[in-house]
C-alpha cells in the first residue's frame, strides 16, 4: 500500500535536510528527463482540467506528450497496457463499467472534483408546465411524444451521448428499464453540435429534451429553474456496475429540479485521475501530486462558459489554465512542495 501524500511530503522534507545542497536542489525538478504520455477525454469540458495538470507537471521538470484525445474504451485499455500514462477525466461511479479493462495495470488516484458532478435529463420549462411533465414516465404520453418529436418519427427526440461515452451505456439501460424504446429517440451525434441545435430550437420556441452533466456550459446557457428543469426518473435503475451511490440519488437537492428531493437517475460522480500503476511506481512525485490537486467545480464551470462563448482554441485553453495557476499560485506551490517531498 502506498503512503499518504502528506506523510510522503513530511518524510521528503526530513530527508532533504540531511542531503548535500546540490542534491536537494536537484529535487526541485524530479521529472527532468521524463516524458509523460498524457490523454484527455473526447468531451471538451474536460480539457481545461487536463491542461492545468499538464502545466503543473511541467513545473516539476516533466515533458508532456499530448494530451491525446481518446474515448473511454481506448483510453482505459491503453492506460492499463502502459501505452498512455494517465488522464484526469475519469468519472466514478459512471466509469466503473471499465474497471475490468484497466484494474490489472492502472488505478484511480486522487480527485479533480469530489462528489459535485451531476448528470440527468432536462426539458424546457415552458413544456414542463404546459404538459405537466415531471418524469421520464411522462414521455409515454402521446401528446408529449408529439411535442418533442423534431424529426417526424413519432418519438420524442433526446440529445443523448455519443457512442463510447460512459453515459451512453446508462441512457441505453434507462430506455429499456423504463420501457421508452417506442417513445424516445436518443440522438447519438456529436454532443456539442447536437446541443447547439437544441438551443436554437429552444430559442425558436420549440420543446427540447436533453441529457447533460455538470460542470458543463449547457447549464450556463440554459439556466435550470428558469429556461429548463431537471426531471426525475420513475424509479432508480442502473447497470449492475453502477450501483455505487444509489442511496444518494433519491436524496439530492438539485436547483431547478421539478421535485425536492430529486431523483435524477444518476448518482453524484467524482472526477478523478486514472494512471498506469507502473508509471506511478516510477514517478512518486506524480503520485504525490495527484493526491493533492483539486479544482473547484465553479472554476471548471466558468472556464467551460468561456469556451462556449468562443474562447475554445487550444491556445485559449492553455491560457485559461496558465491564468488559473497564477491566480492560485500559493495553492499550486503547496502542491509542488508535496510532490517534491514525495520524490525523495
N, C-alpha and C positions, 0 to 999 in steps of 0.2 A: 504494500500500500504506500502511495506517495505521501510525503509530508505536507501538511498545510502550508500555504504560501507564506503566511506571516512567520511561521517557525523557520521556514527556509531563509527568509529575509534576515531574521534575527541571527541565525547561525552564520549567514554570509557576512554580516557586519562584524561579528566577533572574529571570524577568520581573517577578514581584511585587515584588522588592526595588527594581526600577527605577521602579515606578509611584507616583503620589501615594497618600497614605494612604486617601483616600476611595474611590479606585478599587479598591485591594486589599481593603478591607472588603466592597465590593460582590461580590467573587468568592466570599465565604462562601456566598452564595445564588445560584449560577449558574442555577438553574432558576426563579427568580422570574418569574411571568407566563406560564409554560409549563405546559400540561396534557399529561400522559402518558395516552394511551388504552391501558390495560393489559388483557391477557386472562389467564385461568388455565385449567388443564385440567379436564376433566369428572370426573377421578378425585380424590377429596378428599384423598388422601395427598400431593398436590402443593400444597395450598392454603396450608400453613404457609410454605413457601419463597416463594410469591408474596407473602404478607403481609409477610415480612421485607424483601424487596426494596422493596415499596411504601412501607413506613415509612422506609427509608433514603433513597429518592428524595425523600420529603417533607422530610427533614432538609437537603436541598440546595435547598429552596425550591420544588420542583416540586409541582404539584397532580396527583393521580392520579384519573382517572376509571375506576371499576371496582374491581377487575378483573372483567370479564365472563367468565362460564364458557362455554367453547367446546369442542366435539370437535375432533379433529385436522384433518380436511379443511377445515372452515370457518375455523379459525384460520390455517392455512398459506396459504390463499387470501387472507384478509383482511390478513395482515401483509405479503404481497407487494404488495397494492394500496394499502397505507397506511391502510386503514380502522381497524386497530389498530396500535399501535406495537411491542409486544413481549409476550412471556411468558417465564417461566423454567422451563418444563415440557417442553422438548424432550428426547427420549430418542434417543441416537445410538449405534449404527447403526440401531436399530429404526425411527426416523423418516426414514431415507434414502429410503423409498418416496415421501415428499412433496417431495423435492428439486426435481423438475421443476416443481412448483407454486410454490415460493417463491424459487428461486435467482435469478431475474431482478430481484427487488425487495427481498429480505431476506437475512439472513446469520446463521449460527451464530456466537456470540461468547462467550468465557469459559466457565466451568464452575461449576455449582452443586455438583456432586459428580463426581469423576473416577474412572471405572473400577469403582465399587463397587456399581453397580445390577445385580442378578442377576435372572433370570427362569427359570421352569421349571415342571415338573409334580410334584405331591406326592400321596401317598396316606397313609392312616393306617398307623402302624407295625404294628398288630396284623394287618391284612390282608396287609401286605407279607410278614410272617413266615409266616402261615398258608398263603398261596397261592404263596409263593416268587416274589414279583414284584420284578423289578429294572429293567424296561424297559417302554416303551410297547408293545413287541412282545408282552408277556405278555397284553395286553388282547384279543388274538385268541383266547385260550383260552376255551372255553365256560364253565368254572366261574368264571373271573374276570369275564367279562361279566355273568354272573348275580349274582355277589356285589355288584357296583357298580351294578346296574340298579335304580334307585329309582322309575322311572315305569312299569315293566312293558312297555317296548317291545323288550326282548331285548338292548339295548345298554347298555354302561357309561355312566353319566352323569358328564360332566366339567363342572365350573364353569369356564367359559371367559371370553371378553371380549365386552363389548357391541359392537354394530356401530359402526364408525368409529374404534375404538381401533387403534393400530398392532399390538398383539399379536393382534388378531382375524385379521389377514392372515397372520401366521406360523402360527397354530394351524390355519387352513384349509389352508395349504400342508402342514403336517405330516400332517394327516389323509389327504391324497392321497399324499404321499411315502411314508408308512408303511403305506398300504392299510388304513386304520382306519375308513372310512366305514360299514362294516357292523358295526363293533364298538363304536364310541364315539358317543355323542350329546352334542354340545357345546352347553351351555346358554349362551345369549347374553343373558340377562336382566340387570337392574342388578346390578353386581358385588357391592356391599355386602349387599343382601338375599339374593342367591344364596349368598354365603359364610356369612351368618348362619344360613341354613337348613342348610348343610352342617355347620356347627359343632354345631348342635342335633342333627343326625343322628349325628354322631360321639359326642356325649355320651350318646346313646341306644344306643350300641353298634353302629351301622351302619358300613359301609365308605364312605369318601369319597375322591374323586378331584378335584383342582382345580389350576388354574394360579394362580401368584402371582408377585410381584416383590418386591424389596427396594429401599428400605425400605418396609415395609407392616405394618400391625397384625396381619395374619393369622399371621405367624411369631412374634408375641408371644403370641397366644392359643394357637396350636398349635405347640409348640416342635419344630423339626427335630431328629431324633435321639432324641426322647422320644415325643411324640404322633404325629408324622408323619415321613416320609422323602422326600427328593428322589429321583426315579427318573430313569434315563437314557433317551436316545433310541437306537434301533437303530443309527443312523449319522447323520453330520452332513448336514443338508439344509436349506437356507434359500432364500427367494425371491432372485432374481438381484441385487436391490439391497441385500441384507442380508449379503453375503459378508464384509464387514469384520469382523475378529476371529475368523474361523473356527478358526484355529490355537489360539487361547486356549481355545476351547470344550472341547477334548479334554485340556487340562492343568489344569483348575480343581481346586483343593482346596476342597470345599464341606462345611461342617459339617452333618451329618445326611443326607448322601447315601449311597446304597447301595454306592457304589464310590469309590475314590480312585486316580487322578484321576476326575473326574465329568464326563461329557458331558451337560450339561443340555439341549442342543439350541438354546441361545441364547447369543450372545456376551455378555460383560460390557458394560454400557452406561454411557455418560456422560450425566448430566443437565445440560442446557446451555440458556442463554438463546438465543432467536431474536428478532431485532429487524429492523425495517424499515431499510434502508440509508440512505435519505434522512433518516430521523429521527436516526440516529447521526451523520450528517454535520452536522446542525444542532445536535446536543447532545453535544459532545465530553466533557462531564463524565459523561454516562451511559455513553458508550463506555468511558472510563477506569474507571468504577465496575464495569461488567460484567466487565471483565478482571481485577478484583481479588477480588470476593466469592466465597467458597466456604463452604458449610455442612456440617459433619461429618455423615456418614451416621448415626452414633449419635444425634445430636441430632434429626435428622428422625424416626428410628425412635421415640425417646422421646416426641416430640410426637404422632405418629400413634397411639401406645398410649393417650395421654390422650384423644384423640378417640374411640377405641373404648370407653373407659370412661365416656363420656357428656359430655366436655368438647368438644362438636362444634359449638357455635353460632358464628355469625360473631363475636360478642363474645369467645368463648373463644379463637378462633384469633387475633384481634387482640391479646388479652392475652398469649397464648403468644409471639407474635412480639416484642411490646414487652419482655417479660421476657428473651427470648433476646438481644435487642440490648443491654439494660442489663448482662446477665451478661458479655457480650463487648464491653463499651464500648471498651476500648483498641484492640481489633482493628477495630471499626467506625470509630472515629475515624481510624485509619490509612487505611482505605478512602476515607473522606470527604476526607481530605487529598489523596490521589491524584486523586480526582475533581475537586477544586477546582483542582489543578495542571493537569489535563487541559483545563480550561475556558479556560485563559489563551490 
